Amino acid sequence: MAFTDWVTEPALRTVVCKHADAKKYVVNNVLTPGQTYEVKNETDEFIFVIDNTGKVGGYYKTYF
């Protein structure tokens, strides 16, 4: 799946954000704890979701 098509492709599944407390990055601006997000792609370490900005972003799995 090409990353340019992720926004229009159907979601693989949905996940719920558990927390947005990041040590190194500012995540609380784009993820809301308790909100459900559509998973567009997934790797061993990251989940790519459509965040609060309306764009696809990659986040550590620990947030979900």
Phi and psi in degrees as a GROMACS rama.xvg file:
@    title "Ramachandran Plot"
@    xaxis  label "Phi"
@    yaxis  label "Psi"
@TYPE xy
-75.0034  138.861  ALA-2
-64.2834  -22.1406  PHE-3
-71.3355  -18.8059  THR-4
-99.0225  0.139085  ASP-5
-61.4496  -34.1241  TRP-6
-66.9684  -37.8295  VAL-7
-91.3104  -16.533  THR-8
-72.1371  152.277  GLU-9
-66.8632  152.608  PRO-10
-70.9049  145.183  ALA-11
-73.2289  -40.3091  LEU-12
-169.432  -178.937  ARG-13
-119.55  150.549  THR-14
-133.643  157.335  VAL-15
-109.965  132.421  VAL-16
-72.1536  124.435  CYS-17
-85.3487  -41.5905  LYS-18
-157.045  164.259  HIS-19
-129.506  28.8106  ALA-20
-90.5474  99.5166  ASP-21
-105.541  141.97  ALA-22
-79.0587  -38.8611  LYS-23
-109.972  -30.6213  LYS-24
-114.999  159.344  TYR-25
-92.2313  104.616  VAL-26
-110.856  -22.5495  VAL-27
-67.6849  -11.9259  ASN-28
-79.9254  -22.2794  ASN-29
-119.176  -13.4514  VAL-30
-123.693  139.542  LEU-31
-116.829  121.067  THR-32
-58.0979  135.287  PRO-33
91.6301  -12.0955  GLY-34
-87.4755  147.277  GLN-35
-92.3489  136.161  THR-36
-125.601  148.049  TYR-37
-87.076  128.864  GLU-38
-85.0543  123.112  VAL-39
-98.2387  -31.2571  LYS-40
-158.875  161.89  ASN-41
-149.281  140.601  GLU-42
-122.352  -172.985  THR-43
-64.7204  -32.6581  ASP-44
-111.215  -25.5075  GLU-45
-122.032  154.295  PHE-46
-121.933  131.498  ILE-47
-102.617  117.042  PHE-48
-129.107  162.187  VAL-49
-84.9918  112.5  ILE-50
-88.5246  -167.683  ASP-51
-66.4262  -17.0009  ASN-52
-81.6632  -12.502  THR-53
89.9986  3.78005  GLY-54
-112.692  161.866  LYS-55
-79.9666  129.543  VAL-56
-132.442  149.328  GLY-57
-100.545  129.276  GLY-58
-133.625  151.134  TYR-59
-59.8174  147.959  TYR-60
-67.0426  -16.7804  LYS-61
-66.5818  -19.379  THR-62
-78.5577  -13.3251  TYR-63
